[in-house]
């Protein structure tokens, strides 16, 4: 049996209203079972002022059926964006559509339940939490909803529930966003998990771009597959995904993901539109991967071909070689990559704010951010407060669009 394992999937944005199949990928089409990470609940989400909110119109679950998706992981940092009750609603809607789910539930016991591909192969879902790069994650407890927490001891406990001779694939939401090199701790955790005979392999998500893989103990861990089908979307203030009935002609456009003060179109950059589709042969235990790409202005995913495919494949192989470096060499590279990525992302966001709100507004924002850092507060909270402040005190927008 051939499994197709894909990355982040969002049922919303520009996908809403489309009638044609959004995926034309050979490995996806030719596989027997298709499994991915559903990055948002199937529920209506109220605005929040502590994080960016993703939610999918419940009716769009039909796209999963049309695509032939068999199961989706819910262990991620957005599954509870519409509230903890939305986890149960999402699982119910998926179940009614004939799509299995794993990794989150109304209780910890439910979140720990795997998806059984065959009587000998299970898929468990986990989400990292309480990390500087992965916060506001609701972990399930014995009597409250949430995700299955990523801890080595928890994985071992879940593996102990497998019948003799069975193995498991681990779907893991971890690491930093928008970087090429995962934290060293994740590389070491992957190596440790692969050494267990019951682990058939690991598939990672969250970085929103493809990363490399680690071969160890005759098995493989992919750290991030990237965005598989993650359409461009509209953000309503302060930062909630939406698909408005009417859109103004001069709606601003951003490639970042940040608080906004008016309806804004969020378009993914090229690095976040390329991803890996991984195939896993249940008979041989062999992995292979194939680069795919989402169109810039349409929710359409196709095979990556020609020079672009060679470039993505070469990058993945180069990154995989870096992961084999000793910790003393790897950590400075990973930390440097994260620092550069952070500076670049913040500069892009600041440029957007400068274009949209003018220099005075941006200087005030920087002052509030610096004040928050000095007093031990969260810079993101300061940004939300500034962006969602009294509109009458804000300068008039000086430009309507960012190319």
Steps between C-alpha positions, in 0.01 A plus 500: 500500500623848415433793734509863392605726789462873440549819700286791611146516364265795545140480381423865452611821333501485122391135512155617603282516190724291274340209316799332333732255674782697664757216489659348192795306644596155375620359834183627667274360232672159479519426875268266687472712818539880537586665832578865579495772767174697520620840619168650612172396662183454300310765690427870513765680703458823699786754486779467756750760612772259612568313175425475131187294441440236235162336449332327208134522397355162603349439157848484346553158654354380169836579338662228710244253372549607139876469535477156654679598822474209745625658823623832637710587801359761738800532730598857417492850646190615308254216562353689800490846340120488503495394864551165667146389414593527131728197534200276560306678223787449256535132586125453462487667158798297382342180625172580323697557179679166537841655575691367801688730737766463767716709733233708675183426692261588777729321747861388507391140448315602182793712377734203542290268285684412177372463149541138393612467139518122532485270804880522505551874436370791709543877465534713816485880506695732735544874545791676666406753771641742755782600269597856400418405140179307577282669760126522572458128445219336696612157621223250569450372853293220650194725499569786256548528121830562326786339311716199569818653649838427349716352773731201466335329796154552348608349169647199678178456698295512178729249333451266794132476405581346162438128458805283458659537158324829416685822415405866480558810291528818707343821365670779695427875508825653623786741444519863394301656220663628180849357560707242312668344803291350782612541863774260598275356770259382229781331306612319813143403589444362151818292523394364838151410379624329184709268713181343634404196294131594521550832318471457123578864424429864583326773301527862619298814435479865621793674327285592192788409272671173406797400712733201481487153648703280733585138419570304816465138611385406149203738518427862417370819666380793289513818707255707291313420182385862460164633380325248279171678431491827691310756292552874521245650735345820630563620854246705690617709799681422712610185314225246429478301178192580297347495155293821468202514269632821343857625480601865450707578193786644704536225764860491626713191437758345730726196478538499878273363766435773753229714664312732266274800550286453187408224258830373356591235243769257618696349209759226556854555379678254271678311780167427668334385179745214443468180700583132507260213449639190669408146403542208739489136394342295777655180366862614483498795742663716231447876476526723194414864447384716211495882477166668424400864465188707561419769246567860607146628451284188503446203735643251251776251587700327227818297468819703500694429181812605313763733652268598785461136608876448488551814708256390771639146506856632518409731786338214694809284455732784605295569813496130584880496489514795742285310750779242531746757635605472866305713745789743548487588129128466444367719780668824385372440147143432618501796738640725229239380252223572753640846577530599133154362428354697789664825397392452138141421596475795738650734242244385245216557747635841598524596133135403456400713800710788369331486161154471649518728805792739456823564695347663810275201565797262451723696739231479765474125437876456541495695826224279638684185391824616666310591816339156509835325465660710772216433745485127429178510298426332169590709198211342309256625764636852453453469124138387546429790732643750254334352192159473664511844662251784453467554126447875543854534635663320208645681198321458172628211291751632246511210256248230421700205375826316558626315195 
